[in-house]
């Protein structure tokens, strides 16, 4: 038998790029308590409780980076890191001042158990986030996810009840039920085509709802509702938090502004070279392609108009910001300057559900909005004119 291709074998030793990129790009953020960092910040920042005041955070991050890139098991991770942490004094118990209360407390620094927790949480979160990124990129080809049974010896009752659940990738249930769903949770998902999904027993069934409980972060004051069966701090989809692109960030900032400021900012955006590049078809995009990267390119978007409150309410949208995506621009095919009419139509027009029409310059102009993600994202779907 011929020797195995060494390059092929090497590929199996390395994790997907999405996994390493998720972890590598995290900023270092020392903290005193695990609850000092808000839930969504964990998708962008790397922190270890009780690391504030010690020069160890970069060491732990580096060791985890090496473990993820080299697919190291816990023993190898611990072997390289434990002596370094002990040499720097970050081991065992110590007295520290709690920055929140100003009082001295006894805290646990490094220990075998803590290193196990740090290793498990960061490695599994990185892989979950990487898998989500690939899932989202390929959702038009494989549009469903199935919740799979845990490989853990002791399985949680709620998690067992969710086994077999099949929902669309874009279903908001995955916002807080995408595994892992707690400390040492070993639940998984798999992506399915429409044909595969329709052949499964629980296709179309909503997952069992066990209710939720209020969780108050005593460090930050953040109050959230956590679904029963999910540990506080794990009721999030780390890949989805990180996946929010520039358009989500900008739209969120615009929605937080008052109406006047939002209009000014929207006018600046529609006049930008980036918007003209998207609107004019300057982005290399093939709407017929099934390549995941090409599909993801079509999702690139930019906000460009402010939606008045009454029009947003009529459309069932919580966002007051209208976006144009690369895919929609290619389909609509209007000249860049034509999109400047959108704000006038929204301001002067009459709303009918998700459409708004107004008579401008002797012509009837109509735009139709497409509302996604439970109303938090609004896209221009149609821009039409008629006598």
N, C-alpha and C positions, 0 to 999 in steps of 0.2 A: 504494500500500500504506500502511496506517495506521502511524503511528509506533509503535515498540516501547514497551511499558510501562516507564517508567524504574524503577519499583519492582521489577519482575520482573528487569530487568537488574542492579539493585543486589544482588539476592539471590544472583546467581551470583558476585559479587565477594567475598562473605563466606563464610568457612568455617562448617561446622555448629557449633552451640553446644557440642556435646560436645567438639569439638577445642579451642576457645578455653578452655573451662572447665578441661579437663585441665591446660593449661599455666598459666593465670592463677592457679590455686589452689596452685601449688607454692611452698613456702617456700624462701627463699634460704639456701644453706649453703656458705660458702667452703671450699675444700679445697686441699691441696697436690698430691695425686696422684689420678688418676681412680679408683684402687682404694681410696681412703680412705672412700668412701661405699659401704655395703653394697648389694647388688643390688636388693633390694626398696625401699630408700630412694629410689632414682631415680624411682620412681613418685610420690613425695610431695615430693621436694626438688629444687631446681634448683642445680646446682653447676658450676663450671668449674675445672679443675685449675690450680694456681698462682695462683688468685685471692685466696688468704688474704693479708691484709696490704695489699691494694690496694682502693681504692674504685671497683671496676669491675663487680662482680657485678650490681648493680641496673641499671647501664647496659646490660650485655649482655642481661639478662633483658628489659628494656624494648624493646630493639631487636628481639629475637626475637618479643616479644609483638606489636609493630607489624607485623613481617613476616608472622606467622601470620594476624593479623586482616585485614591488607590484601592477603594473598596476594602479598607481594613476592618477587621472585626474589633470588638471591644477590647480584647486582651492586648492587641497591638497598639491600639489608641492609648490605653492606660499605661502601657509599658514605657512609651516615649514621653508622656506628659507628667505622670506622678512625681518622678524625681525632680523635675523642674519646678513644680508647684511647691514641693516641700522645701527646696532650696530658697525659694522666695518668701517663705513663711506663710503661704496660703494653704494651710492644712490644719485639721483639727478644729477645736473650739477656740474662740477669742472674744474679748470684750470690744464692742463697737458702739459708737453713738448713732442712734437712729436719727437721721436727718429730719424726719417728719416730726418726731416728738422732742428731740434734743436730749433724750435720756439714754444712758448706757444700757446695753442689753448683751446677753451672751448669744453668740451666733455660731453656726456651723459653717466653716470655710470648706476647704477641700476634704473629701473622703471618698472611699471606694464607691459608696452608694451614690454620692452626688455625681461622680464622674459617669456612672452608669446612666443616671437620669439625663445628664447633659448630652451624652453620646446618643442615647436613644431618641430624645426629643428632636435634636437638630438633624440627625441623619434621616429620620423618618419624615420630618417636615420638608426637608429639601427634596426628597424623592416624591412626596405627594405633590409639592408645588410644580416640580418638573413634569410629572405625569399630567397634571392639569393643563399646563401650557400646551403640551402636545395634543391633549384631548380637545382643547378649545380650537386649535388650529385646524383640526381634522373633523370638526363637528358636522360639516355639511356632507361629508362622506359617511361618517359614523356618528349619527345624531343622538344616540342613546347611551346611557350608563346603567349598568346593573350592579346593585349592592351585593357583594359576595360574602360568604360566611368567613368568620375569623378563624385563623389558625391557632389561636390561643387555647390553652388547656381549659381555662375557666372563662366561659363566654357570658357576656352581659345579656340579660333578658331582653332589654330593648333592642340591642343590636341584632339579636337572633330574629326578632320580629321584623326587622327591616331587610333581612336576607331575601334576595329575589326581587326586591323593588326595582322597577325599570322606569326611568324617567328621562325626558330629554335633557341633553347636556345643559341647555339654557334654563332649565327649571330652577327657580329660586330655592328649592329644597336643598340643593347641593351647596348653597351658601354656608350653611352651618351643619350639614350632615355628611360632607365629603370627608372620608376617613384620612388619618386617624381621628377618632372622636373621644379621646381621653388618654390618660397616661397608660402606656403599654398596650393600647388598643391595636389589634392586628387585623382589623377589617380591611377589605380591599374593594376595588371596583374594577369593572372591565367595560370597554367601549364596544358598542354593537351597531351594526347596520340596521336599517329599518326592517329588512326582511328577517334578520336574526331576532330582533326585538319582538316582532309580532308573533314569532313562534314560541316565545317563552311563556310559562304559566301565568306570571303576574303582570303581564303587559297590560297597561291601562289602569292598574289598581293603584290608588293612592296609598302611601305608606301609613302604617298605624301611627297616630298622634298620641303621645303619652303626656301631653301638656308641657308646661314649662314652669320654671321657678325664677324669681327675681334674684339676681346676684349683684351685690354692691361691692365694688372694689374699694376697700377701706383706705387704700393709699391714694387713689386718684379721685375718688368720688364718682367714678363712672358707674352708671346703673344699666344693666342689661338683663334681658330675659334669656335664660339658657334652657334649651329643650331638655326635658328629663331624659336621662340616659347618656348625656354628654357632659363631660367634666368642664367646669368653668375654665376659660382660657383656651379651650379646644373647640369652641363653637364658632369656628371660622374656617374659611377655605383659604389657606395661605397663598396658594397660587393665584386665586382670583383677586385677592387684595393687591398683589404685586402686578397683576396683569392690567390693572387700570392704566390706560395709556394717557398721553398728554391731553387728549380731548376730554377724558373724564376729569382730569385734574383741573383743566381750564374751565370746563362747564361747571364744576363744583364751586370754583371761585366766583364765576359769574352769577350763579344762583344765590350766592351769599350776599351779593351786592344789592343796593336798592335799585329801583327801576331806571333812574337816570344814569347811574354809574354803569349799569349793565348795557344800556344802549350805546354809551360812548365806547365801552370796551368792545362791543360787537362790531361797531363801525370801524374801529381800528383793525380788528381781525379780518373783516371782509376786504379791507384795503391792503392787506399784507400780501407779499409775494408768495408766501406759502399757500394762502387760500387760492390765489390765482393759479398756482401750479396744480392744485387739486382740481379746481373747477374747469380748467382748460384741457384736462386730460394729460397733463405733463407727467403724471406718475405712470410708469410702465405697468399696465394691468391688463390681464386677459380674463374677461368674465366667463369664458368657456372652460378655463383650465380647472383641473381637479387637484393641481399641486397645492399642498397645504400652505406653503410659503406665499403663493400667489393669492390664495383665498384670504390669508391674513393681511396681505397688502390691500385688498379691497376694503377691509374693515377700518383702515386709517381714516380719521375724520377730523374736522375742525369746526368749532362753533362759529356762527356768523350772524345770528339774528336773535333778538330778544322777543319772547312770546308773552304778550299781555296776559294778565292773570285770568281774564274771562275766557280767552282762547285756550289756555292751558287746561283750565277746568273742563271746558267742553270736550277736549281731546282725551281727558282722563290722564293727564300728565302731572307729575309732581315737579318736574324740571321746567324752568321758564327759558331754556336756551335751546335754539334750533341748530342742528349740526348738518354738515354735508359730508358724506363719505366718498371715498374714491370710487367705490362700486356704484353708488347712486349718481355721481357726476357723470360716469361713463354711460349710464343708462339714460339719464335725462338729456344729456348732450347739449345743454344750453351754453351760450357764451358767458364768460366770467361776469361781465357787467349785468347780465340779466338777473343774477342772484341778488343784486341790489334792490330789486323790486319786492323781495320777500318781506322786508321790514315794513314797507308801505302797505302791502296787502294785509299783513298781520295787524297793523294799526288801524286801517280804515275799513277793513273787510268785515263781512258777516260770517260768523262761525256756524258750521253745520257738522257736528261731531269733530272729525279730525281734518276737515277741509275748511278753508277760509277763502272767500272770494270778494273782489272789490272791482269797481269800474275805474280804470286809470287811463287817462289819455284816450278816451273813447273806446277802449277795449276792456272786456271782462278778463280779469286776471284771477287765476285760482292756484292755490298751493294746497297740497295734501301732506299731512305729517304722518310719520310712522312711529308709533310709540313702543318702546322696548324696555325690558328689565323693570317691569312693574311700574312704568311711568317715569323712571329716573333718567332715561335717555330718549331724546326726541330727534328724529332725522327727517330731512326733506325727502319726501317720496315722489312727489310730482310737482311740476311747475308748468302751468298751461295758460294759453291765451286764446280768446275767441271773440268774434265780432259781437 
